[in-house]
């Protein structure tokens, strides 16, 4: 029965009698009857007030979304005094701040994460229940920000969580895409892209800061002049000016008072309405500039196949970087610090090459706008910037044509020419007469139509360069960045990725969290290495039994969800064999499909064959223009349609494709997985983070020696990892020896039968041409060595099936995986960045001045908005 939030039920009075708003130091001191208290009654009152005063609704007409918004504002209110006090402390102590520049962020839904980090999940759950509402239903109402494409954005979000939890002063800078990554639907087995309108109903977590807007220039031309001191100067006369407006989201740390800021920039026109055009009857022209400007941040990663898409992508990258650097320089000057000390106060991390234009932009701002000497400006720039490389794929290393770059950013092209000339002069001194080395290191690629190499700019303009897994970093040194490593070996280091256990264990897997904490305490949530205390319990029959009960319950949850959403019944006692990640040929989802078809052929040959039941679960999106990846999705769904309906299979195999893989949906998948598929071609995956999330939740890994798989295997023990396939060196050697995939097809009957069944049209209603591009590509090219690794993969999968039948041993192995996964916390990664690259120390935030801070904000001593990036 619904309980009116303004009239608490009498039974709640007994439940909350004796409770007060006071909390321990972790959640901050409270004031008697304070509106942001944490007692059940105060929370209920706040939800009711926010429903009424912010949503403008009363219960009889309020929707579930209205109640979600009211609750979200209630929680945000309890974050705000931490946020304000964090800003105040950073300003007063003049601390060094980490500035994380990333074109992508995938934080996931904020509400649940904030409840965990504030330590108020139980109180809020009680308050919501007492008001006749269901917290899970309200959590499901939140639209997650689709501000990233995959691992890059999820990593950035994890790092923001860890920075706050470790009390590191930090700002995350990015783009406030109005339409995020597309929502994925599956129609007739094909991926269909649907607009992600994540902002359509508002975003309660962000606060717009129009007073901190900055102007960003595009196009036009440059002109030189001599200043009053006789110095040569350059002035940029733009064709277009766009205004960048910041929107700030608080990022709370776990059980600390630190609340850092994610600042996302929205593009607007300097003037929204052209009255002169309107008065002349040009009604469209009156708003044309506004429309053109705001298109800049409309959509995440436009299709960059046409030139218009390439230009928009470059505009987006420059826009958010310019906004962010202008903001930082303004903060620095308002502190009354000299510009020469800029790198002492800000550590700027480039999350891949997307923000690399920042090196040229900081030089432009320092030299042209603040009239700093070039040499001093270059020292500041190199000391401030550090570069994380995230890819080994040459095609993913961004380059821009000189024509496009010069037309859009004419001053930056001149600056890059100057940087390159000075850099190559140094190279000539080191490599006397070696013109090949000059061509290899140059920021300009003269061999492919004159293009600017953004990774090269990032390397030259940064004081530190890092990869994101041990193998990845070594391959950078010996491969794509080899020449820079030979030139500056001291710049290179490895910083293996990590993920936050707060979201990826505590929030998404409460049953497992409770089981672990009941046995070893809660310290592991902030010190993940403390999970090692679980290792002795792997031999405790009682604990192992509880572990299996937890896993079974989580698997049943996913089975229920799949039944509800897809009408497909799956067996929670089967192996949940999961591959959930972005679709790409190097990630080899089609190798997984070949295994499924091989098992299916075994059943068709012998319907009575004994086989460990498996549920194959796929999730992931293909880039809209990536035809082969979309064809692999179609193959998965087509094989699923046939196998799931075949009476001979008898539920020994089930295939599930979970549409719209995002943070929200992944939170259902990771806890339920038994087997984590990490089967990329060795040497192609930089690191991966899904592999860590699966392992943290008790899934065993089947994988190649690629990316962070190597380090996971070292950590959990080789005997607890299902390894198959060629090594990175063997891949390189095989390719160098003229790899012939057809030979594997001809010599392997099971492989030949699987491929022939696909190409025959069996899974495509007799249409033998549908999957022909995929089959022919494997037989004649196979760039990612699917056929070479096929038999090793099949043999390893057979071992998995046998091992799963011994549940005691499987459980012990799963527990050891979790016990030994501590290295892969993003907290560890951030500590390494702080120590080795950023040289930033924690700053403890106290809340004793909460009352004074509130009073100051109401009086004449409020913080100068222009001085505050938060």
C-alpha positions in Angstrom: 0.0 0.0 0.0 1.3 3.5 -0.9 2.3 5.6 2.1 1.9 9.3 1.5 5.4 10.9 1.9 4.0 13.8 3.8 2.2 11.5 6.3 4.7 8.9 7.5 3.1 5.7 8.6 2.9 5.2 12.3 5.1 2.1 12.2 8.0 4.2 10.9 7.9 6.4 14.0 8.9 3.3 16.0 11.5 2.3 13.5 13.2 5.7 13.5 12.8 6.6 17.2 16.2 7.2 18.7 17.8 7.9 15.3 19.4 11.3 14.7 21.0 13.0 11.8 24.5 12.7 13.3 27.0 10.6 11.3 30.5 9.5 11.7 33.4 11.5 10.2 33.3 9.6 6.9 29.9 11.1 6.0 30.4 14.4 7.8 29.0 16.1 10.9 25.4 17.0 10.7 23.3 19.8 12.3 20.2 19.1 14.3 17.2 19.2 12.0 19.5 20.0 9.1 17.7 19.6 5.7 20.5 17.5 4.4 20.6 15.0 7.3 20.6 11.3 6.9 17.9 10.1 9.3 15.0 8.2 7.7 12.6 11.0 8.5 14.9 13.7 7.1 15.4 11.7 3.9 11.7 11.2 3.4 11.0 14.8 4.0 13.7 15.8 1.5 12.3 13.5 -1.2 8.8 14.9 -0.6 10.1 18.5 -0.8 12.0 17.9 -4.0 9.0 16.2 -5.6 6.9 19.2 -4.8 9.4 22.1 -5.2 11.7 20.9 -8.0 9.5 18.5 -10.0 6.3 20.5 -9.3 4.3 17.3 -8.7 2.1 15.8 -6.0 1.8 12.1 -5.5 -1.4 11.5 -7.3 0.1 12.6 -10.6 3.8 11.9 -10.0 5.5 9.3 -12.2 8.2 6.9 -11.2 10.6 9.2 -13.0 9.4 12.1 -10.9 10.2 10.1 -7.8 13.6 9.2 -9.2 14.4 12.9 -9.9 13.2 13.8 -6.4 15.5 11.2 -4.9 18.4 12.1 -7.1 18.2 15.8 -6.0 17.9 14.6 -2.4 21.2 12.7 -2.8 22.9 15.5 -4.7 22.0 17.9 -1.9 24.0 15.7 0.4 27.0 15.8 -1.9 27.0 19.5 -2.4 28.5 20.6 0.9 31.4 18.1 0.4 31.7 19.5 -3.2 31.8 23.1 -2.0 34.2 22.3 0.8 36.5 20.4 -1.6 36.7 23.4 -3.9 37.3 25.7 -0.9 40.1 23.6 0.4 41.8 23.2 -3.0 41.7 27.0 -3.4 43.0 27.9 0.0 45.8 25.4 0.0 46.8 26.2 -3.6 47.2 22.5 -4.4 48.4 20.7 -7.5 45.5 19.4 -9.5 45.3 16.4 -11.9 43.4 17.5 -15.1 42.2 14.4 -17.1 41.4 15.3 -20.7 39.2 12.6 -22.3 36.9 12.6 -25.3 34.9 9.9 -23.6 33.4 9.2 -20.2 31.1 6.3 -19.3 30.3 6.9 -15.6 27.1 4.8 -15.7 24.1 5.7 -13.6 25.0 8.1 -10.8 22.4 7.4 -8.1 23.4 3.9 -7.0 27.1 4.8 -7.1 26.6 7.9 -5.0 24.6 5.9 -2.5 27.5 3.4 -2.1 30.2 6.1 -1.9 28.3 8.2 0.6 27.6 5.1 2.7 23.9 5.8 2.8 22.4 3.0 0.7 20.6 1.3 3.7 19.1 4.6 5.0 17.9 5.6 1.6 16.4 2.2 0.9 14.5 2.4 4.2 13.3 5.9 3.5 12.1 5.0 0.0 10.4 1.9 1.2 8.7 3.8 4.1 7.3 6.2 1.5 5.7 3.3 -0.4 8.3 3.2 -3.2 10.8 0.6 -4.5 14.4 1.7 -4.7 15.3 -0.7 -7.4 12.5 0.6 -9.5 13.7 4.2 -9.0 17.3 3.2 -9.8 16.0 1.7 -13.1 14.6 5.0 -14.1 17.9 6.7 -14.5 19.2 7.3 -18.0 22.9 6.7 -18.1 25.1 9.2 -19.8 26.2 7.7 -23.1 29.3 9.8 -23.3 31.7 7.1 -24.5 32.1 4.3 -27.0 33.6 1.6 -24.7 36.6 0.8 -22.7 38.2 4.3 -23.0 35.2 6.0 -21.4 34.7 3.3 -18.8 38.4 3.6 -17.8 38.1 7.4 -17.5 35.1 7.0 -15.2 36.9 4.5 -13.0 39.9 6.8 -12.7 37.6 9.7 -11.6 36.1 7.5 -8.9 39.6 6.5 -7.7 41.0 10.0 -7.8 38.2 11.1 -5.4 38.4 8.0 -3.2 42.2 8.6 -2.8 41.6 12.3 -2.1 43.6 13.4 -5.1 42.6 16.9 -6.3 41.3 16.4 -9.9 39.1 17.7 -12.6 37.9 15.6 -15.5 37.3 17.5 -18.7 35.2 16.3 -21.6 32.3 17.0 -24.0 28.7 17.1 -23.0 27.3 15.2 -26.0 23.6 15.9 -26.3 23.2 12.5 -28.0 25.5 9.9 -26.7 26.5 6.6 -28.2 23.6 5.1 -30.0 21.1 2.7 -28.4 21.3 -0.6 -30.1 18.3 -2.7 -31.2 18.3 -6.0 -32.9 15.9 -6.3 -35.8 15.8 -9.4 -37.9 19.2 -10.2 -36.4 20.8 -7.0 -37.5 22.1 -4.2 -35.4 20.0 -1.0 -35.8 21.2 2.3 -34.3 18.7 4.4 -32.3 19.3 7.9 -31.1 20.5 8.0 -27.5 18.4 10.9 -26.1 19.9 10.7 -22.6 19.2 14.3 -21.8 15.6 14.4 -22.9 14.1 14.4 -19.4 16.9 16.4 -17.7 20.0 15.5 -15.7 19.7 16.1 -12.0 23.4 15.5 -11.4 24.8 18.4 -13.4 25.0 22.1 -12.6 25.5 24.5 -15.6 28.1 27.2 -15.1 27.3 29.8 -17.8 29.4 32.4 -16.0 32.5 30.3 -16.7 31.9 30.2 -20.5 34.8 30.7 -22.8 35.2 31.5 -26.5 36.7 29.0 -29.0 37.9 30.1 -32.4 37.7 28.2 -35.7 38.9 28.9 -39.3 40.0 32.3 -40.7 43.6 33.3 -41.1 46.6 34.6 -39.2 48.5 37.8 -39.4 51.9 38.7 -38.0 52.8 42.0 -36.2 55.5 43.5 -34.0 54.5 44.4 -30.5 55.6 47.5 -28.5 58.8 45.7 -27.4 59.8 44.8 -30.9 58.9 41.1 -30.6 57.4 39.1 -33.5 53.8 38.1 -32.8 51.0 36.4 -34.5 47.3 37.2 -34.3 44.6 34.7 -35.2 41.6 36.2 -37.0 38.9 33.5 -36.9 36.0 32.9 -39.2 33.8 31.5 -36.5 33.6 31.8 -32.7 31.8 29.2 -30.6 31.0 29.6 -26.9 31.9 26.7 -24.6 29.6 26.5 -21.5 30.7 24.1 -18.7 28.3 21.7 -17.0 29.7 20.3 -13.8 28.9 16.9 -12.2 30.2 16.0 -8.7 32.2 12.8 -8.4 32.2 11.6 -4.8 34.9 9.4 -3.3 34.1 6.3 -1.3 33.6 7.1 2.4 35.7 10.3 2.2 34.7 13.9 2.0 36.5 14.6 -1.3 34.1 15.4 -4.1 35.9 16.2 -7.4 34.4 17.5 -10.6 33.6 16.2 -14.0 33.4 19.3 -16.2 31.7 18.7 -19.6 31.6 21.4 -22.2 28.6 22.3 -24.4 28.9 24.4 -27.5 26.6 27.5 -28.0 26.6 30.5 -30.2 28.0 33.7 -28.8 24.7 35.3 -29.8 21.6 33.1 -29.9 19.6 35.4 -32.1 20.5 37.7 -35.0 18.0 40.5 -34.8 19.4 42.2 -37.9 18.7 39.1 -40.0 15.3 38.7 -38.4 14.3 42.3 -39.2 15.3 41.7 -42.8 13.0 38.8 -43.0 15.6 36.1 -42.9 13.9 34.0 -40.2 16.1 31.0 -40.6 19.3 33.1 -40.7 18.3 34.6 -37.4 19.1 31.3 -35.7 21.4 29.8 -38.2 24.6 30.6 -36.2 23.0 29.1 -33.0 22.2 25.9 -34.9 25.6 25.6 -36.5 27.4 26.2 -33.2 25.4 23.8 -31.1 25.8 21.0 -33.7 29.4 20.8 -32.5 28.5 18.9 -29.3 25.3 17.2 -30.5 26.5 13.7 -31.1 29.3 11.4 -29.9 31.8 10.4 -32.6 30.1 11.4 -35.9 30.6 9.1 -38.9 34.0 10.2 -40.0 33.9 8.6 -43.4 32.8 11.7 -45.3 34.9 14.9 -45.0 32.1 16.6 -43.0 32.4 13.9 -40.3 36.1 14.2 -40.1 35.9 18.0 -39.7 33.3 17.7 -37.0 35.4 15.2 -35.1 38.4 17.5 -35.2 36.2 20.4 -34.2 34.9 18.5 -31.2 38.4 17.6 -30.0 39.8 21.1 -30.3 36.7 22.6 -28.8 36.8 20.7 -25.5 40.6 21.0 -25.2 40.6 24.7 -25.8 37.8 25.3 -23.3 39.6 23.2 -20.7 43.0 24.9 -21.1 41.5 28.4 -21.1 39.7 27.4 -17.9 42.9 26.2 -16.3 44.9 29.3 -17.2 42.1 31.5 -15.8 42.1 29.5 -12.5 45.9 29.8 -12.4 46.0 33.5 -12.9 43.2 34.1 -10.4 45.4 32.4 -7.8 47.9 35.1 -8.6 50.5 32.6 -9.6 53.0 33.4 -12.4 52.4 31.5 -15.6 55.9 30.0 -15.3 54.6 27.9 -12.4 51.6 26.5 -14.4 53.1 23.0 -14.6 53.7 23.0 -10.8 50.0 23.4 -10.3 48.4 21.3 -13.0 49.2 17.8 -14.3 47.4 17.3 -17.6 46.8 13.7 -18.8 46.0 13.0 -22.4 43.7 10.0 -22.5 44.7 8.7 -25.9 45.4 11.0 -28.9 41.9 12.7 -29.1 43.1 15.6 -26.9 46.6 15.8 -28.3 45.8 19.1 -30.0 46.0 20.5 -26.5 49.8 20.7 -26.8 49.6 23.1 -29.8 46.7 24.9 -28.1 48.6 25.5 -24.8 51.5 26.8 -26.8 49.1 29.2 -28.7 47.6 30.5 -25.5 50.9 31.0 -23.8 52.7 32.5 -26.8 50.0 34.5 -28.6 47.5 35.4 -25.8 49.9 35.7 -22.8 53.0 36.7 -24.7 55.3 34.2 -23.1 58.7 33.5 -24.8 58.5 30.3 -27.0 61.2 28.4 -25.1 59.6 29.1 -21.7 56.2 28.2 -23.1 57.6 24.9 -24.5 59.1 24.0 -21.1 55.8 24.7 -19.4 53.9 22.6 -22.0 56.2 19.6 -21.8 56.2 19.6 -18.0 52.4 19.9 -17.8 51.4 17.2 -20.3 51.6 13.4 -20.1 50.3 11.0 -22.7 48.5 7.6 -22.3 48.5 5.5 -25.5 45.6 3.1 -25.7 46.0 1.3 -29.0 48.4 -0.9 -31.0 46.3 -0.7 -34.2 48.0 1.7 -36.7 44.6 2.7 -38.1 43.5 3.9 -34.7 46.5 6.3 -34.3 44.8 9.6 -35.4 46.2 11.6 -38.2 44.7 14.7 -39.9 45.2 16.0 -43.5 47.1 19.2 -43.7 44.3 20.7 -45.8 41.6 20.1 -43.3 43.7 20.9 -40.3 45.0 24.2 -41.8 41.6 25.3 -42.9 40.1 24.7 -39.4 43.1 25.6 -37.2 45.4 27.8 -39.2 47.4 29.1 -36.2 47.9 25.6 -34.8 49.3 24.4 -38.1 51.9 27.1 -37.9 52.7 26.1 -34.3 53.0 22.4 -35.2 55.4 23.3 -38.1 57.5 25.3 -35.6 57.4 22.5 -33.0 58.4 20.0 -35.7 61.2 22.1 -37.1 62.8 22.5 -33.6 62.3 18.9 -32.8 63.8 17.6 -36.0 66.8 19.9 -35.4 67.4 17.9 -32.2 67.0 14.6 -34.1 69.5 15.6 -36.7 72.1 16.1 -34.0 71.5 12.7 -32.6 71.1 10.8 -35.9 73.6 12.5 -38.1 72.7 12.0 -41.8 69.9 9.6 -41.1 67.0 10.9 -43.2 64.9 7.8 -42.6 64.9 8.5 -38.9 63.8 12.1 -39.6 60.9 10.8 -41.7 59.9 8.3 -39.1 59.9 10.8 -36.2 58.5 13.8 -37.9 55.1 15.1 -36.8 54.2 15.3 -40.5 53.7 12.1 -42.5 54.8 13.1 -46.0 54.3 9.6 -47.4 50.5 9.4 -47.2 49.2 12.7 -48.6 50.8 15.0 -45.9 49.1 14.3 -42.6 49.7 15.4 -39.1 50.5 12.5 -36.7 48.7 13.3 -33.4 50.5 10.5 -31.5 53.8 12.0 -32.5 52.7 15.4 -31.3 51.6 13.8 -28.0 55.0 12.1 -27.6 57.0 15.2 -28.4 54.9 17.5 -26.2 54.7 15.3 -23.1 57.2 14.6 -20.4 55.8 11.1 -19.9 54.3 8.4 -22.1 52.7 5.2 -20.9 51.0 2.1 -22.1 48.1 0.4 -20.3 49.4 -3.2 -19.8 52.8 -4.7 -19.6 52.7 -6.3 -23.0 51.1 -3.3 -24.6 53.9 -1.0 -23.3 56.6 -3.4 -24.5 54.9 -3.5 -27.9 54.8 0.3 -28.0 58.5 0.4 -27.3 59.3 -2.2 -30.0 56.5 -1.2 -32.5 54.4 1.8 -33.1 56.4 4.2 -30.9 59.8 2.5 -31.2 61.6 5.5 -32.6 60.4 7.7 -29.7 61.5 5.1 -27.2 65.0 4.9 -28.7 65.1 8.7 -28.5 63.6 9.2 -25.0 63.5 5.8 -23.1 63.2 7.8 -19.8 59.7 9.0 -20.9 58.2 5.6 -21.1 56.5 3.6 -18.3 53.7 1.1 -17.9 50.5 1.8 -16.0 48.3 -1.2 -16.2 44.6 -0.3 -16.3 42.3 -1.0 -13.4 38.6 -0.7 -12.5 36.9 0.6 -9.4 35.6 -2.1 -7.1 33.0 0.3 -5.7 30.8 0.1 -8.9 32.1 -3.2 -10.3 31.7 -5.3 -7.2 30.0 -3.5 -4.3 27.2 -1.9 -6.3 26.5 -4.6 -9.0 27.1 -7.7 -6.8 25.7 -7.0 -3.3 25.3 -10.7 -2.5 29.0 -11.4 -3.1 30.0 -8.1 -1.4 28.1 -9.2 1.8 29.5 -12.7 1.7 33.1 -11.3 1.4 32.6 -8.6 4.0 31.0 -11.0 6.5 34.1 -13.1 6.4 37.1 -10.7 6.0 35.6 -7.2 6.8 35.2 -4.2 4.5 38.7 -2.9 4.1 39.0 -4.6 0.7 36.6 -2.0 -0.8 39.4 0.6 -0.6 42.4 -1.8 -0.4 41.5 -4.5 -2.9 44.7 -6.4 -2.1 42.9 -7.3 1.2 40.9 -9.8 -0.9 43.9 -12.1 -0.4 42.3 -13.0 3.0 39.8 -15.0 1.0 42.4 -17.5 -0.2 42.3 -19.8 2.8 38.5 -19.8 2.6 38.8 -21.5 -0.8 39.4 -24.7 1.1 36.5 -24.1 3.5 33.5 -26.3 2.4 31.0 -24.1 4.2 32.3 -20.9 2.6 32.4 -22.6 -0.8 28.8 -23.7 -0.4 27.7 -20.1 0.4 29.8 -18.9 -2.6 27.9 -21.3 -4.9 24.6 -20.2 -3.5 25.4 -16.6 -4.2 26.5 -17.4 -7.7 23.4 -19.4 -8.4 21.1 -16.6 -7.2 22.9 -14.1 -9.4 22.6 -16.4 -12.4 19.0 -16.8 -11.7 18.5 -13.0 -11.7 20.0 -12.8 -15.2 17.9 -15.8 -16.3 14.8 -14.0 -15.1 15.8 -10.8 -16.9 16.4 -12.6 -20.1 13.1 -14.4 -19.8 11.3 -11.1 -19.2 13.0 -9.1 -22.0 13.5 -11.8 -24.6 11.1 -14.6 -23.8 14.1 -17.0 -23.8 14.5 -19.6 -21.0 18.0 -20.4 -20.0 19.4 -22.9 -17.5 21.1 -21.2 -14.5 23.0 -24.4 -13.8 24.6 -24.3 -17.2 28.0 -22.6 -17.9 27.3 -18.9 -18.5 29.9 -18.4 -21.2 30.1 -14.6 -21.8 31.7 -12.4 -24.4 30.6 -8.8 -23.9 32.6 -6.0 -25.4 32.8 -3.8 -28.5 32.5 -5.7 -31.8 35.7 -5.8 -33.7 37.4 -8.5 -35.8 40.5 -8.5 -33.6 38.3 -9.3 -30.6 37.3 -12.4 -32.5 33.6 -12.9 -31.6 33.5 -15.0 -34.8 36.0 -17.5 -33.2 33.5 -17.9 -30.4 30.8 -18.6 -33.0 32.9 -21.2 -34.7 33.1 -23.0 -31.3 29.3 -22.9 -31.0 28.9 -24.3 -34.5 31.4 -27.0 -33.8 29.5 -28.1 -30.7 26.3 -28.0 -32.7 27.8 -30.2 -35.3 28.8 -32.7 -32.6 25.2 -32.9 -31.4 23.8 -33.3 -34.9 26.2 -36.2 -35.6 25.4 -37.8 -32.2 22.2 -36.5 -30.6 22.9 -38.6 -27.5 26.3 -37.1 -26.9 27.1 -36.1 -23.3 27.9 -32.4 -23.1 28.1 -29.8 -20.3 25.2 -27.4 -20.9 26.3 -24.0 -21.9 24.6 -20.6 -22.3 26.5 -18.4 -24.7 25.9 -14.8 -23.9 27.0 -12.0 -26.2 26.8 -8.2 -25.8 28.4 -5.3 -27.6 27.9 -2.7 -30.3 29.5 -2.4 -33.7 30.5 1.0 -35.1 27.7 2.1 -37.5 30.0 2.0 -40.5 31.8 -1.3 -39.6 30.1 -3.7 -41.9 32.1 -6.8 -41.0 31.4 -6.3 -37.3 27.7 -5.9 -38.0 27.8 -9.1 -40.1 29.3 -11.0 -37.1 26.4 -9.8 -35.0 24.0 -11.1 -37.6 25.8 -14.4 -37.6 25.5 -14.8 -33.9 21.8 -14.1 -33.9 21.2 -16.3 -36.9 23.1 -19.2 -35.3 21.1 -18.6 -32.1 17.8 -18.7 -34.0 18.6 -22.1 -35.4 20.3 -23.7 -32.4 17.8 -22.4 -29.8 14.9 -24.0 -31.7 16.5 -27.3 -32.6 15.0 -30.2 -30.6 18.1 -32.2 -31.0 20.0 -29.7 -28.9 17.8 -30.3 -25.8 19.0 -27.1 -24.1 22.6 -28.3 -24.1 23.4 -25.0 -26.0 21.6 -21.7 -25.7 22.6 -18.5 -27.4 21.6 -15.1 -26.1 22.4 -11.7 -27.6 21.8 -9.0 -25.1 21.1 -5.7 -27.0 22.4 -2.3 -26.1 25.4 -3.3 -24.1 26.2 -0.4 -21.8 27.1 0.2 -18.2 23.6 -0.5 -17.0 23.3 -3.8 -18.8 26.8 -4.9 -18.1 26.1 -4.6 -14.4 23.7 -7.5 -14.9 26.1 -9.6 -16.9 29.4 -9.4 -15.0 28.2 -10.9 -11.7 26.5 -13.9 -13.4 29.3 -15.0 -15.8 31.1 -18.3 -15.2 33.5 -18.0 -18.1 35.0 -14.7 -19.4 35.9 -14.7 -23.1 39.1 -12.7 -23.7 40.1 -14.1 -27.0 41.6 -11.3 -29.0 44.6 -12.0 -31.3 47.7 -11.7 -29.2 49.3 -8.3 -29.6 46.2 -6.5 -30.6 44.3 -5.6 -27.4 46.0 -2.8 -25.4 44.7 -3.9 -22.1 41.0 -4.5 -21.6 39.0 -3.7 -18.5 36.1 -6.2 -19.0 38.5 -9.0 -18.2 39.1 -7.4 -14.8 35.4 -6.9 -14.0 34.6 -10.5 -14.9 37.4 -11.8 -12.7 36.5 -9.6 -9.8 33.0 -11.2 -9.8 34.3 -14.8 -9.8 34.4 -15.7 -13.5 37.3 -17.7 -14.8 39.0 -16.5 -17.9 39.6 -18.2 -21.2 42.0 -16.1 -23.2 45.1 -15.5 -25.2 48.3 -13.9 -23.9 47.2 -10.5 -24.8 46.8 -7.1 -23.0 46.1 -7.4 -19.3 45.2 -11.1 -19.7 48.9 -11.8 -19.2 49.0 -10.0 -15.8 45.7 -11.5 -14.7 47.1 -14.9 -15.4 50.2 -14.1 -13.5 48.2 -12.8 -10.6 45.6 -15.6 -10.3 47.9 -18.4 -11.2 48.4 -20.2 -14.5 46.5 -23.2 -13.2 43.4 -21.0 -12.7 43.4 -19.5 -16.2 42.4 -21.2 -19.4 45.1 -20.3 -21.9 45.1 -21.0 -25.6 46.4 -19.6 -28.8 49.5 -18.1 -30.3 51.7 -15.6 -28.5 52.3 -12.1 -29.9 55.7 -13.1 -31.2 54.2 -16.3 -32.8 51.6 -14.2 -34.4 54.2 -11.9 -35.9 56.4 -14.8 -37.0 53.4 -16.5 -38.7 52.4 -13.4 -40.5 56.0 -12.8 -41.6 56.1 -16.4 -43.1 53.2 -15.7 -45.4 50.3 -17.1 -43.3 48.0 -19.3 -45.3 44.6 -19.6 -43.6 43.3 -22.0 -46.3 45.8 -24.6 -45.1 44.1 -24.8 -41.7 40.7 -25.2 -43.3 41.9 -28.0 -45.6 43.6 -29.9 -42.8 41.0 -29.6 -40.0 37.7 -31.5 -40.6 35.8 -29.9 -37.7 36.8 -26.4 -38.8 36.0 -27.1 -42.4 32.6 -28.5 -41.4 31.8 -25.4 -39.3 32.7 -23.0 -42.0 30.9 -25.0 -44.7 27.7 -25.1 -42.7 27.8 -21.3 -42.3 28.5 -20.7 -46.0 25.9 -23.2 -47.1 23.1 -20.9 -46.0 22.0 -23.2 -43.2 21.8 -20.3 -40.7 20.5 -17.8 -43.3 17.3 -19.5 -44.7 19.2 -21.0 -47.6 20.9 -17.7 -48.6 24.5 -18.9 -49.1 25.7 -15.4 -50.0 24.8 -13.7 -46.8 27.8 -14.7 -44.7 30.1 -15.2 -47.7 32.1 -12.0 -47.1 32.9 -13.3 -43.6 33.8 -16.8 -44.7 35.9 -15.7 -47.7 37.7 -13.2 -45.5 38.7 -15.9 -43.1 39.8 -18.3 -45.9 41.8 -15.9 -47.9 43.0 -13.2 -45.5 42.2 -13.9 -41.9 44.2 -10.9 -40.6 43.5 -11.8 -37.0 44.5 -15.5 -37.2 41.1 -17.0 -36.3 41.7 -20.2 -38.2 45.3 -20.6 -36.8 44.0 -20.4 -33.2 40.8 -22.4 -33.8 41.9 -25.9 -32.7 43.7 -24.6 -29.6 40.6 -22.7 -28.7 38.4 -25.8 -29.2 40.6 -28.0 -27.1 40.7 -25.4 -24.3 37.0 -25.1 -24.4 36.6 -28.8 -24.0 38.8 -28.6 -20.9 36.4 -25.9 -19.5 33.4 -28.1 -20.1 35.0 -31.0 -18.2 36.2 -28.7 -15.3 32.8 -27.2 -14.8 31.4 -30.6 -13.9 33.6 -30.6 -10.8 31.8 -27.8 -9.0 34.0 -28.0 -5.8 37.2 -27.5 -7.8 35.5 -24.8 -10.0 34.4 -22.9 -6.9 37.8 -23.0 -5.4 39.3 -21.7 -8.6 36.7 -18.9 -8.8 37.4 -17.8 -5.2 41.2 -17.7 -5.8 40.6 -15.6 -8.9 38.8 -13.0 -6.7 41.3 -13.3 -3.9 44.2 -12.5 -6.2 42.6 -9.8 -8.3 43.7 -6.8 -6.1 46.2 -5.5 -8.6 43.5 -4.6 -11.0 41.9 -1.9 -8.9 41.9 1.5 -10.5 43.1 2.8 -7.1 46.4 1.0 -7.7 46.7 2.5 -11.2 46.0 6.0 -9.9 48.6 5.7 -7.1 51.2 4.8 -9.7 50.2 7.8 -11.9 50.4 10.1 -8.9 53.8 8.8 -7.8 55.5 8.3 -11.2 54.0 10.9 -13.6 51.8 13.5 -11.9 53.7 14.0 -8.6 50.5 14.9 -6.8 49.7 14.2 -3.2 46.4 13.5 -1.4 44.6 16.5 0.2 42.3 15.6 3.1 39.0 17.4 3.1 37.4 18.3 6.4 33.8 19.3 7.0 34.2 21.2 10.3 33.6 24.4 8.4 30.4 23.3 6.8 28.2 25.8 8.6 30.6 28.6 7.9 30.8 27.7 4.3 27.1 27.8 4.0 27.0 31.2 5.6 29.8 32.5 3.5 28.0 31.4 0.3 25.0 33.4 1.5 27.0 36.6 2.2 29.7 38.7 0.6 32.5 36.1 0.9 31.1 33.6 -1.6 33.7 31.9 -3.9 34.5 33.8 -7.0 32.7 31.7 -9.7 35.5 32.6 -12.2 38.1 31.1 -9.8 36.3 27.8 -9.4 36.3 25.1 -12.0 33.8 23.0 -9.9 
